[in-house]
Every structure is written in C-alpha cells, then in structure tokens.
Amino acid sequence: MSGLIFEGGGDVASAGPWTGDDRGHNDQCHARWYALGNRSAVGAAYRDEWYSEQCGGCRYWVALRGESGADYGVCSSAESAFDGRVRFEHDGCDCFTVREDGSFG
C-alpha cells in the first residue's frame, strides 16, 4: 500500500505498522480531506436544512479511530456517491439517513 505521504516524505508502506497514534498527522490529513468536501459550511451557500443532515449524524457514518475519528469517518451507504470514502463529519450528501438513536459522530 502506498500513496499516503507522511511528514518527512515516507509513505504508509515504508513508515512501518500503524500504531493507532495519529497525533501530528491530523493537520495534514484535515487539509487534504477537508478540501474534498461536498458542501462548504462557509458562506451563504450552506442551506439551513444541512445543519441537521451532516455525515456525523447519518446512520451510514463509520467513525475513524484515533484523533482523526473525532472529525472524520467513512461513508457506508451504497446509495451515496461517497460510499467507501473518508468524509468530514460536518459534510453531507443527498443520501443522508438519520440515525434512529439521534446520536452524532
């Protein structure tokens, strides 16, 4: 596996096994992954109904482990264009399905 670049230039394959400690790597991931968002939460284009239809509240949200899991997870909805992709918890799509327990994140 390669392609994910760590600070210092190493990729996942050459960095050794993942220990679950993602401290220090969060800022780099956040900058890259946030840029891939579907809905910008900044500005007038963000519709009011989207506040209650964010990825973190979707029944198909699977949070990541470590510090990254506080903000990022993977979409597991077969109906979504983002199925199998890492998403920011405050992003969203037209396939949002509310969790029965009302939890978030």
Buried (B, 14 or more C-beta within 10 A) or exposed (E): EEEBEEEEEEEBEEBEEEEEEBEEBBEEBBEEBBEEBBBEBEEEEBEEEBEEBBBBBBEBBEBBEBBBBEBBBBBBBEEBEBBEEBBBBBBBBEBBBEEEEEEBB
